[in-house]
Amino acid sequence: MAASKSQTVSGGTRSQGEQSRKGKIFHLLSNQRRRYTIHYCKREDEPVTLGDLAEHVAAWERDKEVEELTSAERKRVYTSLQQSHLPTLERANIIEFDDRTIELTDEAAELEVYLDIVPGDSIPWGVYYLGLTVIGSVVMGGLWLEVIPTDTIPELGWATLVFTLFATSAIVHVLQNRRMRLGEMEKPP
């Protein structure tokens, strides 16, 4: 059988081009300065100057206010952005950079799907939903085996409780994801 440009992955097919694109996007997002750059540009929602961008990135990196930065701290970030990170983002068609101003392209909107930001003090949503599934399975199994009493709460009440847990969790998940997007909050996640 001849080799094709697609390969089977977990029962599905993905083109090598798609996998390569995802790898490049993950490489772009693996660098904190590039994520900070995208965050600042999204937050400002208009072309930004390299100087303003460098100040904010340096402040976020050092957990300082912009006014507290030294000129050396600003210059290090400015130089790094100008010589390395901005050209990398421009080659990936995420920004347009004309030596002094930076603006996001339409391609930048596609990055959201690759970011699932989990705060350090919480568990990933996939693990949370797995836990809910285990609880729901125990409740439903107990009802089927008639080990859970249905005198005080009827079977439909138990099912409604499980459904309400999933629905409430889904709503909280959607709201948190909207709040945790790059460009949505003051300081980048």
C-alpha positions as CSV (number, residue, x, y, z in Angstrom):
1,M,0.0,0.0,0.0
2,A,1.4,3.4,-0.9
3,A,2.1,5.9,1.8
4,S,-0.3,8.8,2.0
5,K,0.0,12.3,3.4
6,S,-2.4,11.3,6.1
7,Q,-1.6,9.0,9.0
8,T,-4.0,7.3,11.4
9,V,-3.9,8.6,14.9
10,S,-6.2,7.0,17.5
11,G,-8.8,5.9,14.9
12,G,-8.8,9.3,13.1
13,T,-6.7,10.8,10.4
14,R,-4.7,14.0,10.5
15,S,-2.6,15.4,7.8
16,Q,1.1,15.9,8.4
17,G,0.6,19.5,7.5
18,E,-2.0,19.9,10.3
19,Q,0.3,18.2,12.8
20,S,3.2,20.4,11.7
21,R,1.1,23.5,12.1
22,K,0.0,22.5,15.6
23,G,3.7,21.8,16.5
24,K,4.7,25.3,15.3
25,I,1.8,26.9,17.3
26,F,2.7,25.1,20.4
27,H,6.4,26.1,19.9
28,L,5.3,29.8,19.5
29,L,3.2,29.6,22.7
30,S,5.8,27.8,24.7
31,N,7.7,31.0,25.2
32,Q,6.4,33.4,27.9
33,R,7.5,36.6,26.2
34,R,5.6,35.6,23.0
35,R,2.5,34.8,25.1
36,Y,2.8,38.1,26.9
37,T,3.1,39.8,23.6
38,I,-0.1,38.3,22.3
39,H,-1.8,39.0,25.6
40,Y,-0.8,42.7,25.5
41,C,-1.8,43.1,21.9
42,K,-5.2,41.5,22.4
43,R,-5.8,43.6,25.5
44,E,-5.0,46.8,23.7
45,D,-7.0,45.8,20.6
46,E,-5.1,48.3,18.4
47,P,-1.5,48.6,17.1
48,V,1.0,49.0,19.9
49,T,4.4,50.4,20.0
50,L,7.5,48.3,20.7
51,G,8.4,50.5,23.6
52,D,5.0,50.1,25.4
53,L,5.0,46.4,24.7
54,A,8.6,46.0,26.1
55,E,7.7,47.9,29.3
56,H,4.6,45.8,30.0
57,V,6.3,42.5,29.3
58,A,9.3,43.5,31.5
59,A,6.9,44.6,34.3
60,W,5.0,41.3,34.1
61,E,8.1,39.2,34.1
62,R,9.5,41.0,37.1
63,D,6.2,41.4,38.9
64,K,6.7,45.1,39.1
65,E,4.8,48.2,38.1
66,V,6.0,49.8,34.8
67,E,7.2,52.9,36.7
68,E,9.5,50.7,38.9
69,L,11.4,49.3,36.0
70,T,15.0,50.2,35.4
71,S,16.2,51.2,31.9
72,A,18.4,48.1,31.8
73,E,15.3,45.9,32.4
74,R,13.3,47.6,29.7
75,K,16.2,47.5,27.2
76,R,16.8,43.7,27.7
77,V,13.2,42.9,26.9
78,Y,13.0,45.5,24.1
79,T,16.1,44.0,22.4
80,S,14.9,40.4,22.9
81,L,11.5,41.2,21.4
82,Q,12.9,43.2,18.5
83,Q,15.5,40.7,17.5
84,S,13.9,37.4,18.3
85,H,10.3,37.1,19.4
86,L,8.5,39.6,17.1
87,P,10.2,38.3,14.0
88,T,9.2,34.8,15.0
89,L,5.6,35.8,15.5
90,E,5.6,37.7,12.2
91,R,7.0,34.7,10.3
92,A,4.1,32.7,11.8
93,N,1.7,35.3,10.6
94,I,0.5,36.0,14.1
95,I,1.5,39.7,14.1
96,E,2.5,42.4,11.7
97,F,5.6,44.2,12.8
98,D,7.0,47.3,11.1
99,D,10.0,48.0,13.3
100,R,8.1,50.2,15.8
101,T,4.4,49.0,15.9
102,I,2.9,45.6,16.4
103,E,-0.6,44.5,15.4
104,L,-2.3,41.1,15.6
105,T,-3.4,39.4,12.4
106,D,-6.6,37.4,12.0
107,E,-4.4,34.2,12.5
108,A,-4.0,35.2,16.2
109,A,-7.7,34.5,16.9
110,E,-7.1,30.9,16.1
111,L,-4.6,30.5,19.0
112,E,-7.4,30.4,21.6
113,V,-8.1,26.8,20.8
114,Y,-4.6,25.8,21.9
115,L,-4.7,27.5,25.3
116,D,-6.4,25.9,28.2
117,I,-5.1,27.9,31.1
118,V,-5.4,26.2,34.4
119,P,-4.7,28.3,37.5
120,G,-2.1,26.9,39.8
121,D,-4.6,26.4,42.6
122,S,-7.1,24.3,40.7
123,I,-7.4,21.0,38.9
124,P,-7.7,20.6,35.1
125,W,-11.3,20.5,34.0
126,G,-10.9,17.1,32.4
127,V,-10.0,15.6,35.8
128,Y,-12.9,17.5,37.4
129,Y,-15.4,16.1,34.9
130,L,-14.0,12.6,35.3
131,G,-14.7,12.9,39.1
132,L,-18.2,14.1,38.4
133,T,-18.7,11.1,36.1
134,V,-17.5,8.7,38.8
135,I,-19.9,10.3,41.3
136,G,-22.8,10.1,38.8
137,S,-21.9,6.5,38.0
138,V,-21.9,5.5,41.7
139,V,-25.3,7.2,42.2
140,M,-26.9,5.7,39.1
141,G,-25.4,2.2,39.9
142,G,-26.7,2.5,43.4
143,L,-30.2,3.3,42.1
144,W,-30.1,0.4,39.6
145,L,-28.9,-2.0,42.4
146,E,-31.5,-0.5,44.7
147,V,-28.9,0.3,47.4
148,I,-29.6,4.0,47.4
149,P,-32.9,4.8,49.2
150,T,-35.5,6.3,47.0
151,D,-38.0,7.0,49.9
152,T,-36.7,10.5,50.7
153,I,-35.4,11.4,47.3
154,P,-37.0,9.7,44.3
155,E,-35.0,8.3,41.4
156,L,-35.8,11.3,39.2
157,G,-34.6,13.6,42.0
158,W,-31.2,11.8,42.0
159,A,-31.0,12.0,38.2
160,T,-31.8,15.7,38.4
161,L,-29.1,16.2,41.0
162,V,-26.5,14.6,38.8
163,F,-27.7,16.6,35.8
164,T,-27.6,19.8,37.8
165,L,-24.0,19.1,38.9
166,F,-22.9,18.7,35.3
167,A,-24.8,21.7,34.0
168,T,-23.5,24.0,36.8
169,S,-20.0,22.8,36.2
170,A,-20.3,23.4,32.5
171,I,-21.5,26.9,33.0
172,V,-18.7,27.7,35.5
173,H,-16.2,26.1,33.1
174,V,-17.3,28.3,30.1
175,L,-17.3,31.5,32.3
176,Q,-13.8,30.7,33.6
177,N,-12.4,30.0,30.2
178,R,-13.7,33.3,28.9
179,R,-12.1,35.1,31.8
180,M,-8.8,33.3,31.5
181,R,-8.2,34.1,27.8
182,L,-5.1,35.9,26.7
183,G,-6.0,39.6,26.5
184,E,-9.0,39.4,28.8
185,M,-7.4,40.3,32.1
186,E,-4.9,43.0,33.3
187,K,-1.9,40.6,33.9
188,P,-1.4,37.7,31.6
189,P,-2.1,34.2,33.0
